[in-house]
Amino acid sequence: MSSPIANKYYCKVFGCPMNTADAERLITPLRNAGWTQSTNPSTANLLIYVTCSVRQKSEDKVYGLAESVLALKKKSPLLKVIVTGCMAARLARGNRTLNTRLAALDRATRHNLSFADYVLSTPEASKLIQQIAKQSMLTDILKRRKTHSSIQADNNISSVLKEHLSISPHFSSEVTAFIPISYGCDNFCSYCVVPYSRGPLNNRPAEDIINETKTAIKSGRKEIYLLGQNVNSWVDQTVSFSNLLSTIDSIKGSYWIRFISSHPKDISNQLIDIIARGNHIAPCLHFALQSGSNSVLKRMNRHYTYKSFKTLVDYARQKVPGIAITTDVIVGFPGETEKEFSDSVKAFRECKFDMAYISMYSPRPGTVSAETMMDDIPQTEKKHRWQVLTDLLGKQCLTINKELIGKTLTVLTDKHVGRKGLIYTFGRCSTNKEIKIQGNYPLNTFAKVEVSVATPWSLQGVLLAPVSCCLDHEL
């Protein structure tokens, strides 16, 4: 068996758009140094896995790589593997002392993470990859197994993070640019691992964000995603997120702006007003309810009530007719009673979400809920509650989407798919609903599409004509 091809990398991303944005920066130094990307790990000599830690299932996918990657390493002894992202950060530097970090890493090794040569937070992995890129090929820098020094947290993680974010990303999509505006989180929701995996909140300077956005628009990207664990927490001196959004909206060009994620405790009427006035801001708002029960929200350390959440929903729909409201919800949180769950059902009926991402509670090591609360809801009951909300959501989404039949929407095309001998062009309207169009049409193009078929989760339509750019609520 021949050795892997020199100077080829393989990068696999798990989880959220923030991980995609990180990966786009991680690979840039390699590409600039002449490395090429492989779509198959068997033909690369450097494997990079950007991991997620939001649920145990996410981590299990990474542990599941062990057999196949170890088999590759047996055939090609020079193959090296970097595991980074949230799961890696939690294991490598998520504890406060080096000894406990090493213990965590030892546990990971026993759980089939032994295929990794390095287990590093993203900023640390970024620094390592920049060093690798300076070599003509993999040499001494990756000839050793991971050592204590390779998994110690940097003494000034903000400076390492700043260096990582200063890299001009190689956007993986011709349509979408993911632009981080902040990194980490200070909210410490009791179930959430993010503050432990990504660290405290670090905000990028407004100038850097605006310049990167201008570059993305100039390069032809038509969908700009501003990313943060909580975008509303972003601030640069006296500039708020609402101010930043308004400034970016004033940039000339043909594009849409989207942003995720928003925390209900920080959303302001000013932000909603700016969405309403925006020239490029898509009329959709994603903010996580997590539970319709005030008592559960208190145990989650969320710092808002269902009433205040519903007030924001009502205000947004009043100011931006046709706005899509989407959310996240957890069922089976420790101690969730039938009455508390029924409050979430009631919230779904009242808010009529355009989409909701419903998760069954999964205790994350190191979080308050995992350490101090008993995971006392049986898995069968979690599945039942998940199904109840999913069924209700499906009925509501179908009703909402059927109202669009016969209407003309602006769609940004983003991919082609072949099915049963036919070619379909897919895209998304400004409210982020996926729409399928029969035919092979240009991608990364705004087009008018008349909706002909509606399902709970998607639309189908007929292309009428290309357009420069407009928002559906302006039609």
C-alpha positions as CSV (number, residue, x, y, z in Angstrom):
1,M,0.0,0.0,0.0
2,S,1.5,3.4,-1.0
3,S,1.9,6.2,1.5
4,P,-0.6,9.1,1.6
5,I,0.0,11.8,-0.9
6,A,2.2,14.5,0.5
7,N,0.7,18.0,1.2
8,K,-2.9,16.9,1.1
9,Y,-5.3,17.5,4.0
10,Y,-8.8,16.3,4.8
11,C,-11.1,18.4,7.0
12,K,-14.3,17.1,8.5
13,V,-16.7,19.5,10.3
14,F,-19.2,18.5,12.9
15,G,-21.9,20.7,14.4
16,C,-22.8,24.4,14.0
17,P,-21.9,27.1,11.4
18,M,-19.4,28.5,13.9
19,N,-17.4,25.3,13.5
20,T,-17.6,25.7,9.7
21,A,-16.3,29.3,10.1
22,D,-13.4,28.0,12.2
23,A,-12.6,25.3,9.7
24,E,-12.4,27.9,6.9
25,R,-9.7,29.7,8.9
26,L,-7.9,26.5,9.9
27,I,-7.3,25.4,6.3
28,T,-6.4,28.8,4.9
29,P,-2.7,28.6,5.9
30,L,-2.4,25.2,4.3
31,R,-4.0,26.3,1.1
32,N,-1.8,29.4,1.0
33,A,1.2,27.1,1.4
34,G,0.2,24.9,-1.6
35,W,-1.6,22.1,0.2
36,T,-4.6,20.7,-1.6
37,Q,-7.8,19.4,-0.1
38,S,-8.8,15.7,-0.3
39,T,-12.4,14.5,-0.1
40,N,-11.2,11.2,1.2
41,P,-9.1,10.7,4.4
42,S,-7.3,7.8,2.8
43,T,-5.5,10.1,0.3
44,A,-4.4,12.7,2.8
45,N,-1.5,12.9,5.2
46,L,-3.1,15.3,7.6
47,L,-6.6,14.8,9.0
48,I,-8.4,17.7,10.8
49,Y,-11.6,17.0,12.7
50,V,-13.5,20.0,14.0
51,T,-15.8,18.6,16.7
52,C,-19.0,19.5,18.5
53,S,-19.8,18.9,22.1
54,V,-23.4,20.2,22.4
55,R,-24.8,16.7,23.0
56,Q,-23.3,13.3,23.8
57,K,-24.5,12.1,20.4
58,S,-22.2,14.7,18.8
59,E,-19.2,13.4,20.7
60,D,-20.1,9.8,20.0
61,K,-19.7,10.5,16.2
62,V,-16.1,11.5,16.8
63,Y,-15.3,8.4,19.0
64,G,-16.9,6.4,16.2
65,L,-14.0,7.4,13.9
66,A,-11.5,5.4,15.9
67,E,-11.6,2.1,14.0
68,S,-11.4,3.6,10.5
69,V,-8.7,6.2,11.3
70,L,-6.5,3.7,13.2
71,A,-6.7,1.4,10.2
72,L,-5.5,4.3,8.0
73,K,-2.7,5.0,10.4
74,K,-1.6,1.4,10.3
75,K,-1.3,1.5,6.5
76,S,0.3,4.9,6.5
77,P,2.4,5.5,9.7
78,L,3.2,9.1,8.7
79,L,-0.5,10.1,8.8
80,K,-1.2,12.6,11.5
81,V,-4.5,13.6,13.1
82,I,-5.7,16.8,14.8
83,V,-8.9,16.8,16.7
84,T,-10.1,20.3,17.5
85,G,-13.4,22.2,18.1
86,C,-15.6,22.2,21.1
87,M,-15.2,18.6,22.2
88,A,-11.5,18.8,21.9
89,A,-11.4,22.1,23.9
90,R,-13.5,20.6,26.6
91,L,-11.1,17.6,26.9
92,A,-7.8,19.4,26.4
93,R,-8.3,22.6,28.3
94,G,-11.8,22.5,29.7
95,N,-10.7,21.9,33.3
96,R,-8.8,24.4,35.4
97,T,-5.6,22.5,36.2
98,L,-3.2,20.6,34.0
99,N,-3.6,17.4,36.0
100,T,-7.3,17.4,35.5
101,R,-6.8,18.2,31.8
102,L,-4.5,15.2,31.5
103,A,-7.0,13.0,33.3
104,A,-9.8,14.1,31.0
105,L,-7.6,13.4,28.0
106,D,-6.7,10.0,29.4
107,R,-10.4,9.2,29.7
108,A,-10.9,10.3,26.1
109,T,-8.1,8.0,25.0
110,R,-9.7,5.1,26.8
111,H,-12.9,6.0,24.9
112,N,-11.3,5.6,21.5
113,L,-9.8,9.0,21.0
114,S,-6.4,7.4,20.8
115,F,-6.3,7.9,17.0
116,A,-5.6,11.7,17.6
117,D,-2.0,13.0,17.6
118,Y,-3.2,16.3,19.0
119,V,-6.4,17.3,20.9
120,L,-6.5,21.0,20.9
121,S,-8.9,24.0,21.2
122,T,-9.5,25.7,17.9
123,P,-7.2,28.7,18.5
124,E,-4.4,26.3,19.6
125,A,-5.0,24.1,16.6
126,S,-4.9,27.2,14.4
127,K,-1.5,28.1,15.8
128,L,-0.2,24.5,15.2
129,I,-1.5,24.4,11.6
130,Q,0.1,27.7,10.8
131,Q,3.4,26.1,11.9
132,I,2.7,23.1,9.8
133,A,2.0,25.3,6.8
134,K,5.5,26.8,7.1
135,Q,7.1,23.4,6.5
136,S,7.5,22.0,3.0
137,M,5.9,18.8,4.3
138,L,5.1,17.2,7.6
139,T,8.4,17.0,9.5
140,D,9.5,17.2,13.1
141,I,6.5,19.2,14.2
142,L,4.3,16.2,13.9
143,K,6.7,13.3,14.6
144,R,5.8,13.1,18.2
145,R,2.7,12.0,20.0
146,K,0.7,14.6,22.0
147,T,2.7,15.8,25.1
148,H,1.8,17.8,28.1
149,S,2.8,21.0,26.3
150,S,0.6,20.2,23.4
151,I,-2.5,20.2,25.5
152,Q,-1.9,23.0,27.9
153,A,-4.1,26.0,27.5
154,D,-2.3,29.1,26.3
155,N,-1.6,31.6,29.1
156,N,-3.2,34.3,27.0
157,I,-5.9,32.6,25.0
158,S,-7.4,35.9,23.8
159,S,-4.1,36.7,21.9
160,V,-4.1,33.2,20.3
161,L,-7.8,33.6,19.5
162,K,-7.2,37.0,18.0
163,E,-4.5,35.5,15.7
164,H,-6.9,32.8,14.6
165,L,-9.7,35.3,13.8
166,S,-7.3,37.5,11.9
167,I,-6.8,34.8,9.3
168,S,-8.7,35.6,6.1
169,P,-11.0,32.6,5.7
170,H,-11.2,30.4,2.6
171,F,-15.0,30.4,2.3
172,S,-16.2,26.8,1.6
173,S,-19.4,28.1,-0.1
174,E,-19.7,30.3,-3.2
175,V,-23.0,31.5,-1.8
176,T,-22.6,32.0,2.0
177,A,-20.0,33.7,4.1
178,F,-20.0,32.8,7.8
179,I,-18.5,35.7,9.7
180,P,-17.8,35.3,13.4
181,I,-18.4,38.5,15.4
182,S,-17.7,37.0,18.8
183,Y,-16.3,33.8,20.3
184,G,-17.2,32.1,23.6
185,C,-20.0,33.0,26.1
186,D,-20.5,34.4,29.6
187,N,-24.1,33.3,30.1
188,F,-23.5,29.9,31.8
189,C,-26.8,28.4,31.1
190,S,-26.9,25.4,33.4
191,Y,-27.1,22.8,30.6
192,C,-24.6,24.3,28.2
193,V,-21.0,23.3,27.6
194,V,-20.1,26.3,25.4
195,P,-18.5,28.5,28.2
196,Y,-16.3,25.5,29.1
197,S,-15.4,24.6,25.5
198,R,-15.1,27.9,23.8
199,G,-14.2,30.0,26.9
200,P,-15.3,33.5,27.9
201,L,-16.9,36.0,25.5
202,N,-14.4,37.6,23.2
203,N,-15.8,40.2,20.8
204,R,-14.1,41.0,17.5
205,P,-13.5,44.7,16.7
206,A,-16.2,46.3,14.5
207,E,-13.7,47.3,11.9
208,D,-12.5,43.7,11.4
209,I,-16.1,42.4,11.0
210,I,-17.1,45.2,8.6
211,N,-13.9,44.7,6.5
212,E,-14.5,40.9,6.3
213,T,-18.1,41.5,5.3
214,K,-17.1,43.9,2.5
215,T,-14.5,41.3,1.3
216,A,-17.2,38.6,1.2
217,I,-19.7,40.8,-0.7
218,K,-17.0,41.9,-3.1
219,S,-16.1,38.2,-3.7
220,G,-19.7,37.5,-4.8
221,R,-21.1,36.0,-1.6
222,K,-24.8,36.9,-1.4
223,E,-25.7,35.5,2.0
224,I,-23.8,37.0,5.0
225,Y,-24.2,35.1,8.3
226,L,-23.0,37.0,11.4
227,L,-22.2,34.4,14.0
228,G,-21.9,34.3,17.8
229,Q,-23.0,32.1,20.7
230,N,-25.1,35.2,21.5
231,V,-24.8,37.9,18.9
232,N,-26.7,40.4,21.1
233,S,-23.9,40.3,23.6
234,W,-21.5,41.7,21.1
235,V,-20.2,45.2,21.8
236,D,-17.2,47.2,20.7
237,Q,-16.7,50.2,23.0
238,T,-19.9,52.2,22.5
239,V,-21.0,50.2,19.4
240,S,-23.9,47.7,20.0
241,F,-24.9,44.8,17.9
242,S,-27.9,46.8,16.6
243,N,-25.5,49.6,15.5
244,L,-23.2,47.0,13.8
245,L,-26.1,45.4,12.0
246,S,-27.3,48.8,10.8
247,T,-23.8,49.7,9.5
248,I,-23.4,46.4,7.6
249,D,-26.8,46.9,6.1
250,S,-25.6,50.2,4.6
251,I,-22.9,48.4,2.5
252,K,-23.7,48.6,-1.2
253,G,-24.3,45.4,-3.0
254,S,-26.7,42.6,-3.7
255,Y,-26.9,40.4,-0.6
256,W,-28.8,39.3,2.5
257,I,-27.7,39.5,6.1
258,R,-28.6,36.8,8.6
259,F,-27.4,36.3,12.1
260,I,-27.4,33.6,14.8
261,S,-27.9,33.1,17.6
262,S,-29.9,35.6,19.7
263,H,-30.6,35.3,23.5
264,P,-34.1,36.4,24.5
265,K,-32.8,38.3,27.5
266,D,-30.7,40.6,25.3
267,I,-33.0,41.2,22.3
268,S,-34.1,44.8,22.1
269,N,-37.0,46.5,20.3
270,Q,-34.2,48.6,18.7
271,L,-32.9,45.4,17.0
272,I,-36.3,44.5,15.7
273,D,-36.8,48.1,14.4
274,I,-33.5,47.8,12.5
275,I,-34.7,44.6,10.9
276,A,-37.9,46.3,9.9
277,R,-36.0,49.2,8.3
278,G,-33.3,47.1,6.7
279,N,-32.4,47.0,3.1
280,H,-30.6,43.7,3.3
281,I,-31.5,42.2,6.6
282,A,-33.5,39.0,6.1
283,P,-36.9,39.1,7.9
284,C,-36.2,36.2,10.3
285,L,-35.3,36.0,13.9
286,H,-33.9,32.9,15.7
287,F,-33.9,33.0,19.4
288,A,-34.0,30.0,21.8
289,L,-37.0,29.6,24.0
290,Q,-35.7,26.3,25.5
291,S,-38.8,25.9,27.7
292,G,-42.2,27.5,28.0
293,S,-42.1,26.9,31.8
294,N,-40.7,29.8,34.0
295,S,-39.6,27.3,36.6
296,V,-37.6,25.3,34.1
297,L,-36.1,28.5,32.7
298,K,-35.0,29.4,36.2
299,R,-33.3,26.0,36.6
300,M,-31.7,26.6,33.2
301,N,-30.3,30.0,34.4
302,R,-31.9,31.7,31.3
303,H,-32.8,35.1,33.0
304,Y,-36.1,35.7,31.2
305,T,-39.7,34.5,31.4
306,Y,-42.0,33.1,28.8
307,K,-44.1,36.3,29.0
308,S,-41.1,38.4,28.1
309,F,-40.2,36.0,25.2
310,K,-43.8,36.1,23.9
311,T,-43.8,39.9,24.1
312,L,-40.7,39.9,21.7
313,V,-42.5,37.6,19.3
314,D,-45.5,39.8,19.2
315,Y,-43.5,42.9,18.7
316,A,-41.5,41.4,15.9
317,R,-44.6,40.2,14.1
318,Q,-46.1,43.7,14.5
319,K,-43.1,45.6,13.2
320,V,-42.0,43.1,10.5
321,P,-45.1,41.5,8.8
322,G,-44.2,38.0,7.5
323,I,-41.2,37.6,9.7
324,A,-40.2,34.0,10.4
325,I,-39.6,33.2,14.1
326,T,-37.6,30.1,14.8
327,T,-36.3,28.7,18.1
328,D,-34.6,25.9,20.1
329,V,-36.3,23.9,22.8
330,I,-35.1,21.2,25.2
331,V,-37.5,18.5,26.5
332,G,-36.8,16.3,29.5
333,F,-34.7,18.8,31.4
334,P,-34.0,17.5,34.9
335,G,-37.1,17.7,37.0
336,E,-39.4,18.7,34.1
337,T,-42.9,17.8,35.3
338,E,-45.9,17.1,33.1
339,K,-47.2,20.6,33.9
340,E,-43.9,22.2,33.0
341,F,-43.8,20.3,29.7
342,S,-47.4,21.4,29.0
343,D,-46.2,25.0,29.3
344,S,-43.9,24.3,26.4
345,V,-46.8,22.8,24.4
346,K,-48.8,25.9,25.2
347,A,-45.9,28.1,24.0
348,F,-45.7,26.3,20.7
349,R,-49.5,26.8,20.2
350,E,-49.2,30.5,21.0
351,C,-46.0,31.4,19.2
352,K,-46.6,29.3,16.0
353,F,-42.9,29.0,15.2
354,D,-41.8,28.7,11.5
355,M,-39.3,26.1,12.7
356,A,-38.0,24.7,16.0
357,Y,-35.0,22.6,16.8
358,I,-36.2,20.2,19.5
359,S,-33.6,18.4,21.6
360,M,-33.9,15.8,24.3
361,Y,-31.8,16.8,27.3
362,S,-28.3,15.3,27.3
363,P,-26.2,16.0,30.4
364,R,-22.8,17.6,29.5
365,P,-19.8,16.9,31.8
366,G,-18.8,19.9,33.8
367,T,-22.1,21.8,33.4
368,V,-24.2,22.8,36.4
369,S,-27.1,20.6,35.5
370,A,-24.9,17.6,35.0
371,E,-23.1,18.1,38.3
372,T,-26.0,19.2,40.5
373,M,-29.2,17.9,39.0
374,M,-30.4,14.3,38.5
375,D,-31.2,13.3,34.9
376,D,-34.4,11.9,36.1
377,I,-36.6,11.9,33.0
378,P,-36.6,8.4,31.4
379,Q,-35.4,8.3,27.8
380,T,-38.8,6.9,26.7
381,E,-40.5,9.9,28.2
382,K,-38.1,12.3,26.6
383,K,-38.8,10.7,23.2
384,H,-42.5,11.0,23.9
385,R,-42.3,14.7,24.7
386,W,-40.0,15.3,21.7
387,Q,-42.6,13.6,19.5
388,V,-45.5,15.6,20.9
389,L,-43.7,18.9,20.1
390,T,-42.5,17.6,16.7
391,D,-46.0,16.6,15.7
392,L,-47.5,20.0,16.8
393,L,-44.7,21.8,15.0
394,G,-45.3,19.9,11.8
395,K,-49.0,20.8,11.7
396,Q,-48.3,24.5,12.4
397,C,-45.5,24.7,9.8
398,L,-47.7,23.1,7.2
399,T,-50.4,25.7,7.9
400,I,-47.9,28.5,7.7
401,N,-46.3,27.2,4.5
402,K,-49.6,26.5,2.7
403,E,-50.4,30.2,3.0
404,L,-47.5,30.9,0.7
405,I,-48.9,28.8,-2.2
406,G,-49.5,31.1,-5.2
407,K,-47.3,33.8,-3.8
408,T,-44.0,35.0,-5.4
409,L,-40.9,34.9,-3.2
410,T,-37.4,36.0,-3.7
411,V,-35.1,32.9,-3.6
412,L,-31.3,32.7,-3.4
413,T,-30.3,29.5,-5.3
414,D,-27.5,27.5,-3.6
415,K,-27.3,23.9,-4.9
416,H,-28.3,21.4,-7.6
417,V,-29.7,17.9,-6.8
418,G,-30.4,15.1,-9.2
419,R,-33.5,12.9,-8.4
420,K,-34.9,10.1,-10.5
421,G,-33.3,11.4,-13.7
422,L,-34.4,15.0,-13.1
423,I,-32.3,18.0,-12.0
424,Y,-33.6,20.4,-9.3
425,T,-32.3,23.7,-8.2
426,F,-32.6,24.4,-4.5
427,G,-32.5,27.7,-2.7
428,R,-33.9,29.6,0.3
429,C,-36.2,32.5,0.5
430,S,-35.5,35.5,2.8
431,T,-37.3,33.8,5.7
432,N,-34.9,30.9,5.3
433,K,-37.4,28.3,4.0
434,E,-35.9,25.9,1.6
435,I,-37.6,25.8,-1.9
436,K,-37.1,23.3,-4.7
437,I,-37.4,24.3,-8.4
438,Q,-37.4,21.8,-11.2
439,G,-34.7,22.6,-13.7
440,N,-31.0,23.4,-13.9
441,Y,-30.7,27.1,-13.1
442,P,-27.7,29.2,-12.2
443,L,-26.5,29.1,-8.5
444,N,-25.8,32.1,-6.2
445,T,-28.6,34.0,-8.0
446,F,-31.6,35.8,-6.7
447,A,-34.7,34.8,-8.5
448,K,-38.5,35.3,-8.3
449,V,-40.2,31.9,-7.6
450,E,-44.0,31.2,-7.4
451,V,-44.7,28.7,-4.7
452,S,-46.8,25.8,-6.0
453,V,-46.4,23.0,-3.3
454,A,-46.0,23.3,0.5
455,T,-44.9,20.7,3.0
456,P,-44.2,21.2,6.7
457,W,-40.4,21.5,6.1
458,S,-40.0,22.9,2.6
459,L,-41.6,24.5,-0.5
460,Q,-41.6,23.8,-4.2
461,G,-42.1,26.4,-6.9
462,V,-41.7,27.6,-10.4
463,L,-38.9,30.1,-11.4
464,L,-40.3,33.2,-13.0
465,A,-37.3,35.5,-13.5
466,P,-34.0,36.5,-12.0
467,V,-33.8,39.6,-9.9
468,S,-31.0,41.7,-8.4
469,C,-32.1,41.5,-4.8
470,C,-35.1,42.3,-2.7
471,L,-36.7,41.1,0.6
472,D,-39.9,39.1,0.5
473,H,-41.6,41.5,3.0
474,E,-40.9,44.3,0.5
475,L,-42.8,42.6,-2.4
